[in-house]
């Protein structure tokens, strides 16, 4: 690699590290202060950058919240930047590092366990952001962000249900993939998870309860 190429690579890595630092700072502040209480100035101070850097990188507070949500979903250590639009379902599911394990699971129960175990970790990260996300709904840009986010969540869950249904044993005979998707969307949500946590439940208890609930509602009786 040429010296110029190496320098460009170093600059890109530094820029990415700075972006991740700002996103993580935003996540922490949004989680503790909500949407209204979070300021770009506070994010800049916590991430040790100039305020104009935050505005230049993200543009608006809603865009910053959207990146904080995206990083919480895929993992702060692998977050790079928002995916290009439009994003297809293949891009949505493969962004999850557990997708390969779900596809290779031997049975529908095994696949469901992969999804719930790994997905519960996402819910644990997303849960603290829920008040900020709801607070952003009063902003037209925020409302659109929430609409797109929910649309993507439903599409991802539909793909998960299709994969589970194709496994040995599959779904209950009286449950269609559409009904199964509806159940997963409602039960396996950050709101449900956070509600259980607020009642004093541990992460492990939440994940175990949701797994058993979904298994009883979705999976064929032949699948223990």
Secondary structure, DSSP 4 states (H G I P E B T S, - for coil): --HHHHHHHHHHHHHHHHHHHHHHHHHHHHHHHHHHH--HHHHHHHHTS-HHHHHHHHSSHHHHHHHHHHHHHH-TTT--SPPPSS--HHHHHHTSTTHHHHHH-SBHHHHHHHHHHHHHHHHHHHHTTHHHHHHGGGSHHHHHHHHHHHHHHHHHHHHHHHHHHTSBS-B-TT--HHHHHHHHHHHSSHHHHHHHHHTT--HHHHHHHHHHHHHHHHB-TT--
